[in-house]
Amino acid sequence: MNENLNRRRFLYLAGGATAAAATGAAAWAGLLREQVNGAPTLTLPGLTTTTTSMTPTTTTSLAPGQGPKNPVLVIVQMQGGNDGLNTLVPLNGRYQDLRPTLALGDHEMLDLSDAQDFALHPALAPLLPLWENNLLTGVTGIGIPGQGRSHFTASDSWHSGRTSPETTGWLGRWLDATANGPANPLRAVSLGGGAPILTAESQLSTIINSPRNFRLSTPPGSDSEAIVAAFLQTASPLSGDPTLAAAQMAIPSTLEAIEVLGVDSGVTADEPPEENYTSLLDTAAGLIDLDVGTEVIVVSVHGFDTHSDQRSRQEKLLANLAAGLASFHQRLEANGHADRVLIMTTSEFGRRVQENASGGTDHGTAGAQFIIGPNQGIIGQVDLDNLVDGDVPIAVDTRSMYATALDWLGGPTDEILGKKYDRLLDNLP
Amino acid sequence: MVTSDKIASDLAWLTQRLGYGLTPDEQSQLEGIRPATLLARWVDPESHGLVIPPDPFEGLSEPIPLSLKDEELANQRQMISEQYLEAWLNELLTTADPLLEWMTFFWHDHFAVTKTAVGDPLTMANHISLLRQHARGNFGDLLRAVTVDPAMLIFLDGSLSVGEQPNENFGRELMEVYSIGVEHYTEADVAAVASALTGWEIPEGDTGAAVFSAWRHDDTPRTLLGVSGVHDVETSLDVILGHPALPGFIAGKLAKAILGNDFDVNQVPEFAEVFARHDLEISPLITVIAQAGLDKTNRSSLVRHPVSWLINALKTTGAQLSFDDQSHFLRTSNMLPGQPPHVGGFPAPKDYLSASCTAVRFTAAGKIAHLTPRDSLVWAAATSGDWDALATLLGCSAGFSDALLFTLRELWVNVPIRKHGISCLTLALASPDLLMV
């Protein structure tokens, strides 16, 4: 019953129909920017904000296929604390002693050629070709000293890159530090929910819970073009009330993101709403294909908090992670983007070495992560003979992984992290 | 002398911050009532001769037969779960006791139990009923009841936690999220409370009470938060409920929810003192916080979350949006009642400014405008271009912003007369103004 606004209609309603249709997203973005041109710049404590003083002359970077082939960082979050020990398995006898029921059997694990000391969880089989092609790095014993075992404090540390309270995320600070010219809300996109690592002082990012439901519909009997144009217009002039102003500023960036990403056809209400790594990374690949100046993509899936029934729960999650990453990488390669995309997994903590009686593990400290990019090997170590409070000791500081990511994006790395951390990969371009 | 503007603004603030808005009829019934009187009635309806509505879940469904398996069981669960959700949404919309529903939702966000983990819809519904039962009651009673509530025992693995290898999931969140905050306990306290809370299980197929099995329990006396001799639920909760950080932790969380951007951390000790002095009774705490809000002259706005936006839009317009459309809107906004996304509860208000939420709100606004009765006051205001009346009816007591007024006027001029109502009402409902509370 609802009329779905598709991309073409958007371009039409943006006015100057034919010219807009000819130049695609750039024209639409330009019109958006004209609409909000002249609005004051605001900095609002605690709210994601944007600079709205944009000019239509600088929208060329948004033209599909014409933008600079910038490096892209993709962060794949495993929310809830993935068990690193059963992900990148340390091959020493202690592992199976310490995990009497949860340990993977020797026959189950997947060997990594050239790596004598570690094996992969069997559900990660789709990642083996990346290892064989020198594109997969495992980082183990990774954490932030002092991060704690609480979901919230550990997440805060991983998001901010600091153990002291901090309102911005490490990538949010990078967005602020490298802001150049008009704000592009598609520069940083989060798929699958909120992304505190993108929280910035001044720069806006686009947060999409469910790409499949990301579209606009207008009611029958209404004037779609007029209503959407009017919706855009409610964004200016900006109110002096900072909360209202933040709600206003969300509108142009939403319309711009829908123009680029929004789906055309209706999704029925009975379609399962759950997104997973495969679906979210598919959207991420589409975004990179569009080449609209996206530099950072964050993909998040919950469910790794395996206090019970870990075997089957973790297996499903890792299988989906590996399938999603493998098909994502294949698509990047097919479309010629693989060389400019670095992928990293994160998770707020690893889990306790000792299993509990519920077939699960409780919150721990150091965990294991993967980097997909121009490198291969295992970094870090798992010292099961010298546990700290029952946890794997931290051997690699998470900020070293962040430093590597920030170098990939072009820095300024040490300024953003507040200190010079070792880099993990040495043969980055 | 209190001006009538201040009274109107206070009434609007109270009904929007401790409830989810008012129908035009309810608005007119408030004329002449003082804000303090309304607050007293809402906090303690019975002593003002008002009847507390029955639990909307009461008698709604029979337990699911144990014989059902797999697909049949899943279908049955899905169907019953939707019945409860529909009854809940209907209660939010029509309740005569708005604060009871608001506080029930506050505790739902606080404890964040999700039906995704619980599975059985009756167990989940009983959990919400328990929150409703204690919503304005005593926090100690609430926390003790929640600790051995089957839904919580499933959600945070308490029912799997046994003496020799306790599961820490609930013990940690009990202190960190539910009572005293992360800075007030140690890892040793987590281990101690986890051991003391072992032994509870849920008989298979029973949606009633959890039972205690001594053989699954570790009864060794331990030291929790500096107090020795803790060995079971009762002694653990005695220590936690007596901890000096608890009143401030709970008072601070409730104050943030009610006062939003006007929350002042310096007021927390005062709120906490009232809460502690009343033996953790929740009603006096609500009163002192709400009164602090009423005492302010220049209040700041707060982002209205999707449940509040939806219920306010439906109440003020009278639109009969289908249950499927309501639940679809809430699910895609990441705020489906009964399914908080993680143990921290629903997202913070500002997260609802995301691109996703902005898009689904726009679409829902159009559906609600389409279904708004053509003989309603809201429709009359939208078609005639009476923006002051429209703002008041929709719950914006101070009127619309300049940006919205300008846009509405222009839209009204630009669209044909027969499209005035649908276009202007859609725009007003979708606007940033309606997202402010």
Chai-1 contact restraints between the chains, C-beta under 6 A:
chainA,res_idxA,chainB,res_idxB,connection_type,confidence,min_distance_angstrom,max_distance_angstrom,comment,restraint_id
A,L47,B,K350,contact,1.0,0.0,6.0,A-B,restraint_1
A,S150,B,E176,contact,1.0,0.0,6.0,A-B,restraint_2
A,S150,B,V182,contact,1.0,0.0,6.0,A-B,restraint_3
A,T153,B,V182,contact,1.0,0.0,6.0,A-B,restraint_4
A,G194,B,P347,contact,1.0,0.0,6.0,A-B,restraint_5
A,G194,B,D351,contact,1.0,0.0,6.0,A-B,restraint_6
A,T206,B,A355,contact,1.0,0.0,6.0,A-B,restraint_7
A,I207,B,S354,contact,1.0,0.0,6.0,A-B,restraint_8
A,I207,B,A355,contact,1.0,0.0,6.0,A-B,restraint_9
A,I208,B,A355,contact,1.0,0.0,6.0,A-B,restraint_10
A,I208,B,S356,contact,1.0,0.0,6.0,A-B,restraint_11
A,N209,B,N334,contact,1.0,0.0,6.0,A-B,restraint_12
A,N209,B,S356,contact,1.0,0.0,6.0,A-B,restraint_13
A,S210,B,T332,contact,1.0,0.0,6.0,A-B,restraint_14
A,N213,B,T332,contact,1.0,0.0,6.0,A-B,restraint_15
A,F214,B,A359,contact,1.0,0.0,6.0,A-B,restraint_16
A,L216,B,A359,contact,1.0,0.0,6.0,A-B,restraint_17
A,L216,B,F362,contact,1.0,0.0,6.0,A-B,restraint_18
A,L216,B,T363,contact,1.0,0.0,6.0,A-B,restraint_19
A,S217,B,T363,contact,1.0,0.0,6.0,A-B,restraint_20
A,T218,B,G366,contact,1.0,0.0,6.0,A-B,restraint_21
A,P219,B,G366,contact,1.0,0.0,6.0,A-B,restraint_22
A,P219,B,A369,contact,1.0,0.0,6.0,A-B,restraint_23
A,P219,B,H370,contact,1.0,0.0,6.0,A-B,restraint_24
A,P219,B,I422,contact,1.0,0.0,6.0,A-B,restraint_25
A,G221,B,I422,contact,1.0,0.0,6.0,A-B,restraint_26
A,S222,B,I422,contact,1.0,0.0,6.0,A-B,restraint_27
A,S222,B,S423,contact,1.0,0.0,6.0,A-B,restraint_28
A,D223,B,V415,contact,1.0,0.0,6.0,A-B,restraint_29
A,D223,B,K419,contact,1.0,0.0,6.0,A-B,restraint_30
A,D223,B,S423,contact,1.0,0.0,6.0,A-B,restraint_31
A,A226,B,N414,contact,1.0,0.0,6.0,A-B,restraint_32
A,A226,B,V415,contact,1.0,0.0,6.0,A-B,restraint_33
A,I227,B,S423,contact,1.0,0.0,6.0,A-B,restraint_34
A,I227,B,T426,contact,1.0,0.0,6.0,A-B,restraint_35
A,I227,B,L427,contact,1.0,0.0,6.0,A-B,restraint_36
A,A230,B,T407,contact,1.0,0.0,6.0,A-B,restraint_37
A,A230,B,L411,contact,1.0,0.0,6.0,A-B,restraint_38
A,A230,B,L427,contact,1.0,0.0,6.0,A-B,restraint_39
A,F231,B,A430,contact,1.0,0.0,6.0,A-B,restraint_40
A,Q233,B,T407,contact,1.0,0.0,6.0,A-B,restraint_41
A,T234,B,A403,contact,1.0,0.0,6.0,A-B,restraint_42
A,T234,B,L404,contact,1.0,0.0,6.0,A-B,restraint_43
A,T234,B,T407,contact,1.0,0.0,6.0,A-B,restraint_44
A,T234,B,S431,contact,1.0,0.0,6.0,A-B,restraint_45
A,T234,B,P432,contact,1.0,0.0,6.0,A-B,restraint_46
A,P237,B,A403,contact,1.0,0.0,6.0,A-B,restraint_47
A,S239,B,S401,contact,1.0,0.0,6.0,A-B,restraint_48
A,D241,B,S301,contact,1.0,0.0,6.0,A-B,restraint_49
A,T243,B,S301,contact,1.0,0.0,6.0,A-B,restraint_50
A,L244,B,S301,contact,1.0,0.0,6.0,A-B,restraint_51
A,L244,B,P432,contact,1.0,0.0,6.0,A-B,restraint_52
A,L244,B,M436,contact,1.0,0.0,6.0,A-B,restraint_53
A,A246,B,L353,contact,1.0,0.0,6.0,A-B,restraint_54
A,A247,B,L353,contact,1.0,0.0,6.0,A-B,restraint_55
A,A247,B,P432,contact,1.0,0.0,6.0,A-B,restraint_56
A,A247,B,L435,contact,1.0,0.0,6.0,A-B,restraint_57
A,Q248,B,P432,contact,1.0,0.0,6.0,A-B,restraint_58
A,A250,B,L353,contact,1.0,0.0,6.0,A-B,restraint_59
A,A250,B,T358,contact,1.0,0.0,6.0,A-B,restraint_60
A,T254,B,A355,contact,1.0,0.0,6.0,A-B,restraint_61
A,T254,B,T358,contact,1.0,0.0,6.0,A-B,restraint_62
A,T254,B,A359,contact,1.0,0.0,6.0,A-B,restraint_63
A,A257,B,A355,contact,1.0,0.0,6.0,A-B,restraint_64
A,A269,B,D324,contact,1.0,0.0,6.0,A-B,restraint_65
A,A269,B,H328,contact,1.0,0.0,6.0,A-B,restraint_66
A,P273,B,R331,contact,1.0,0.0,6.0,A-B,restraint_67
A,H302,B,H342,contact,1.0,0.0,6.0,A-B,restraint_68
A,H307,B,D157,contact,1.0,0.0,6.0,A-B,restraint_69
A,H307,B,N167,contact,1.0,0.0,6.0,A-B,restraint_70
A,H307,B,N169,contact,1.0,0.0,6.0,A-B,restraint_71
A,S308,B,D157,contact,1.0,0.0,6.0,A-B,restraint_72
A,S308,B,L160,contact,1.0,0.0,6.0,A-B,restraint_73
A,N356,B,Q165,contact,1.0,0.0,6.0,A-B,restraint_74
A,N356,B,N167,contact,1.0,0.0,6.0,A-B,restraint_75
A,A357,B,V162,contact,1.0,0.0,6.0,A-B,restraint_76
A,A357,B,Q165,contact,1.0,0.0,6.0,A-B,restraint_77
A,S358,B,D157,contact,1.0,0.0,6.0,A-B,restraint_78
A,S358,B,L160,contact,1.0,0.0,6.0,A-B,restraint_79
A,S358,B,N167,contact,1.0,0.0,6.0,A-B,restraint_80
A,D362,B,E168,contact,1.0,0.0,6.0,A-B,restraint_81
